[in-house]
C-alpha cells in the first residue's frame, strides 16, 4: 500500500488538473454569449434632415499625400459627420493640428492597391473613424465619407 500511495496521489492530481483545465476551456469558449450578444447588437442610427446633416458635418478638401509607394500621389476630400454641433466646433479647432497628421499617417501606410475599390475606401474610412474618435474633446465622430478621390502616378 505504501508503494501505491504516491501513484494514487499523482493520478488523482492529474485527473483534477485535467478537469479544471477542461472547465476553464469550456467556459472560455461557450461562456461569453452574453458579452458577444451585447457587442453584436445593431446600433440605431438617427436619421437627420439635410439641413441638420450640414450643421454637424465638417469637410476637408484637397488633402494631398504620397502613398507608401512614393510613385503614387493621392488627392482626397473628406466629410466628417459629428453627433452634434458642439462636437463639430471642437473638431474644426483640432482639424489642422491633430486630424490632418492622423490622416497623413494613415495614408502613408497604404499602397495604391489597398485603396483601390470601394472596399479600400471603406477600410480607410473605418480606420480614420477609429483613430480620430479618441482625440475628440467632446462627443464623437459618427461617420467619415470620402467625397472625392484621385490616385495619380507621379
Secondary structure as GFF3:
##gff-version 3
##sequence-region A 1 154
A	DSSP	alpha_helix	2	30	.	.	.	ID=ss1
A	DSSP	alpha_helix	33	39	.	.	.	ID=ss2
A	DSSP	alpha_helix	50	55	.	.	.	ID=ss3
A	DSSP	beta_strand	57	66	.	.	.	ID=ss4
A	DSSP	beta_strand	72	82	.	.	.	ID=ss5
A	DSSP	alpha_helix	85	94	.	.	.	ID=ss6
A	DSSP	pi_helix	95	99	.	.	.	ID=ss7
A	DSSP	alpha_helix	100	108	.	.	.	ID=ss8
A	DSSP	alpha_helix	112	115	.	.	.	ID=ss9
A	DSSP	alpha_helix	117	133	.	.	.	ID=ss10
A	DSSP	beta_strand	141	153	.	.	.	ID=ss11
###
